[in-house]
């Protein structure tokens, strides 16, 4: 007898168990129904509906303009397509920074309105009050340290973090604080591999690396980067497993040429009407013309 989706459902407990057993976690982003279906079928442990959608789907220059309504819209689509993976909604800029009340309300919307299982938010010590309040409301939280895109202006651009002794120590301390607060895991983005490996060894909760080397407990990539769909730039830490932007562009050109040359559609792409029905149709038209 096959298992039901609920029996196979990945949970935050799965994250802890895999960390304890030394099993590697897999995570990818998704922003729509068909991508969520494909990622879920591949057996990926977790889907992050990241605010990266602002850049790779909505065309913004960075993640800052992304709104709660945009995030919830895409989260709902993903939740309709995935039943097994742990679904994590990324809290957008200013959805949790202004007040603890805003943070809890907005985090709750991801679960109540959009079918997410957990939320992710950026920051360390400065975000502990919000994180604890969200957790107190019964909402699982995934932390995010290192390069935090919502602080891109404060950080001076999309630059690797933790490259000095002081910065590395602060990242370690923040990781321990997030674990103590109750986060079920931490994303480490664009930090030196040696540092990410050390931090991972000091934590009981798993780390999910993106540009943080193989020493993390899991890995995440933006699916549009992995598929070669986003052509504006390719981050150093990305491996492209396909070149779909190029394939898509070529497909569009081929379609245009075939339409213009009369090669598409062919007869096999069309529908037919039975001959006797066509004759009846023409007879009726002729009768109308006489009238």
Beta strands, then each sheet from edge to edge (+ up, - down):
strand 1: 25-29
strand 2: 46-49
strand 3: 86-90
strand 4: 118-120
strand 5: 140-146
strand 6: 185-189
strand 7: 206-210
strand 8: 218-221
sheet 1: 1+ 2+ 3+ 4+ 5+ 6+ 7+ 8+ 1+
end
